[in-house]
Amino acid sequence: MLYDPNVLKTVPDCRLALKRATQAGEVDFVKPLYVRLAQLGGVGYSDPLEAAFHSLLAVYEQTLKRGRASRVRKKLHDLGGGTTAVEQILMDWCLANKMSSGFERLVKFGLKDRVGEYIVGIDFPGRFSPEVVEAARAKLIRYEIVTPDELTQLIARPRN
């Protein structure tokens, strides 16, 4: 093992560790580094939904060759940034008929609990309209991110 992910304190440190672990063929160590990157990506946001979104964005960007989700960042900027912009982007993703490339990449990397639909349908359903929450949950089931039984268990669990 190259690093203890929990000692990494910044997103750039985590990205460097991911690069090194990948180059060294330490495939079992890559997912814990992605989890740590997700934790660090949400640091500094007072709103938990906004922190979850930026956590998702940090991980997604790491899966890209360019390392920057330009369209997402542009939309976030165009909508004025902040929680309202994050909510709008998440709603748009959930109501879209197909899954986004970000959705596909996060699932491919084993980070299904980081996709926007999971954030909306399971982690923060009270922040969205019933229509958006149902669309998010239906997508999670349709794309086999969770089974109907798992979904029932996840939504019944106590919230923080």
C-alpha positions as CSV (number, residue, x, y, z in Angstrom):
1,M,0.0,0.0,0.0
2,L,1.4,3.4,-1.0
3,Y,-0.6,5.7,1.2
4,D,-3.1,5.8,4.1
5,P,-5.9,7.8,2.4
6,N,-6.9,9.3,5.7
7,V,-3.6,11.3,6.1
8,L,-4.3,13.1,2.8
9,K,-5.6,16.6,3.6
10,T,-6.2,18.2,0.2
11,V,-7.8,17.4,-3.2
12,P,-4.4,17.9,-5.0
13,D,-2.7,15.5,-2.6
14,C,-5.4,12.9,-3.2
15,R,-5.2,13.3,-6.9
16,L,-1.4,12.8,-6.8
17,A,-1.9,9.7,-4.7
18,L,-4.5,8.4,-7.1
19,K,-2.1,8.9,-10.0
20,R,0.7,7.1,-8.2
21,A,-1.4,4.2,-7.1
22,T,-2.8,3.8,-10.6
23,Q,0.7,3.9,-12.1
24,A,2.0,1.4,-9.6
25,G,-0.9,-1.0,-10.3
26,E,-2.3,-0.7,-6.8
27,V,-5.9,-1.3,-8.0
28,D,-7.2,-2.3,-4.5
29,F,-6.0,1.0,-3.2
30,V,-7.7,3.2,-5.8
31,K,-11.3,3.0,-4.5
32,P,-10.3,4.1,-0.9
33,L,-8.5,7.1,-2.5
34,Y,-11.6,8.0,-4.5
35,V,-13.6,7.8,-1.3
36,R,-11.1,10.2,0.4
37,L,-11.2,12.5,-2.6
38,A,-15.0,12.6,-2.3
39,Q,-14.6,13.5,1.4
40,L,-12.2,16.3,0.7
41,G,-14.1,17.6,-2.3
42,G,-17.0,18.6,-0.1
43,V,-15.0,20.4,2.6
44,G,-15.7,24.1,3.0
45,Y,-19.4,24.0,2.1
46,S,-21.8,24.8,4.9
47,D,-24.8,23.3,3.2
48,P,-24.6,19.5,3.2
49,L,-26.3,19.2,-0.2
50,E,-23.8,21.6,-1.7
51,A,-21.0,19.7,0.0
52,A,-22.3,16.4,-1.5
53,F,-22.5,17.9,-4.9
54,H,-18.9,19.2,-4.8
55,S,-17.8,15.8,-3.5
56,L,-19.4,14.2,-6.5
57,L,-17.8,16.8,-8.8
58,A,-14.3,16.2,-7.4
59,V,-14.5,12.5,-7.9
60,Y,-16.0,12.8,-11.4
61,E,-13.3,15.2,-12.5
62,Q,-10.7,12.7,-11.3
63,T,-12.1,10.1,-13.7
64,L,-11.7,12.4,-16.7
65,K,-8.6,12.6,-18.8
66,R,-8.8,16.4,-18.9
67,G,-9.6,16.5,-15.2
68,R,-12.2,19.2,-15.5
69,A,-16.0,18.9,-15.8
70,S,-16.2,22.1,-17.9
71,R,-19.9,21.9,-18.8
72,V,-21.0,21.2,-15.2
73,R,-18.8,24.0,-13.9
74,K,-20.1,26.4,-16.6
75,K,-23.7,25.5,-15.8
76,L,-23.0,26.0,-12.1
77,H,-21.5,29.4,-12.9
78,D,-24.3,30.4,-15.3
79,L,-26.9,29.6,-12.6
80,G,-25.1,31.8,-10.1
81,G,-23.4,29.1,-8.0
82,G,-24.5,28.2,-4.5
83,T,-27.1,25.9,-3.3
84,T,-29.9,27.0,-5.7
85,A,-27.6,26.3,-8.7
86,V,-26.7,22.9,-7.2
87,E,-30.3,22.0,-6.7
88,Q,-31.2,22.9,-10.3
89,I,-28.3,20.8,-11.8
90,L,-29.3,17.8,-9.7
91,M,-33.0,18.2,-10.7
92,D,-32.0,18.4,-14.3
93,W,-29.9,15.2,-14.1
94,C,-32.7,13.3,-12.3
95,L,-35.4,14.3,-14.8
96,A,-33.2,13.6,-17.8
97,N,-34.3,10.5,-19.8
98,K,-30.9,8.9,-19.9
99,M,-28.0,8.7,-17.6
100,S,-25.2,11.2,-18.0
101,S,-21.6,10.4,-18.8
102,G,-20.8,11.4,-15.2
103,F,-23.3,8.9,-13.9
104,E,-21.7,6.2,-16.1
105,R,-18.2,7.0,-15.0
106,L,-19.0,7.1,-11.3
107,V,-20.8,3.8,-11.5
108,K,-17.9,2.3,-13.5
109,F,-15.5,3.3,-10.7
110,G,-17.7,1.7,-8.1
111,L,-18.9,5.0,-6.7
112,K,-22.6,4.5,-7.1
113,D,-23.4,6.4,-3.9
114,R,-21.8,9.5,-5.4
115,V,-24.1,9.9,-8.4
116,G,-26.6,12.8,-8.4
117,E,-29.6,10.6,-8.4
118,Y,-28.4,8.9,-5.3
119,I,-27.8,12.2,-3.6
120,V,-31.4,13.3,-4.5
121,G,-33.3,10.1,-4.1
122,I,-31.6,8.7,-1.0
123,D,-29.5,11.3,0.8
124,F,-31.6,14.5,0.5
125,P,-35.1,13.6,-0.7
126,G,-36.6,16.3,1.6
127,R,-34.9,19.0,-0.5
128,F,-36.6,18.2,-3.7
129,S,-40.1,17.8,-5.1
130,P,-41.7,14.3,-5.0
131,E,-41.5,14.2,-8.8
132,V,-37.8,14.7,-8.8
133,V,-37.2,12.3,-6.0
134,E,-39.3,9.6,-7.7
135,A,-37.4,10.2,-11.0
136,A,-34.1,9.8,-9.2
137,R,-35.2,6.6,-7.5
138,A,-36.6,5.1,-10.7
139,K,-33.3,5.8,-12.4
140,L,-31.4,4.2,-9.7
141,I,-33.5,1.0,-10.0
142,R,-33.6,1.1,-13.9
143,Y,-29.8,1.3,-14.1
144,E,-29.4,-1.3,-11.3
145,I,-27.6,1.0,-8.9
146,V,-29.9,-0.3,-6.2
147,T,-32.5,-3.0,-6.1
148,P,-36.1,-2.1,-5.1
149,D,-35.4,-3.9,-1.7
150,E,-32.2,-2.0,-1.2
151,L,-33.9,1.3,-2.0
152,T,-36.6,0.5,0.6
153,Q,-33.9,-0.1,3.2
154,L,-31.9,3.0,2.3
155,I,-34.8,5.4,2.4
156,A,-36.0,3.9,5.7
157,R,-32.7,4.5,7.5
158,P,-32.3,7.3,9.9
159,R,-30.8,10.6,8.6
160,N,-28.0,12.5,10.2
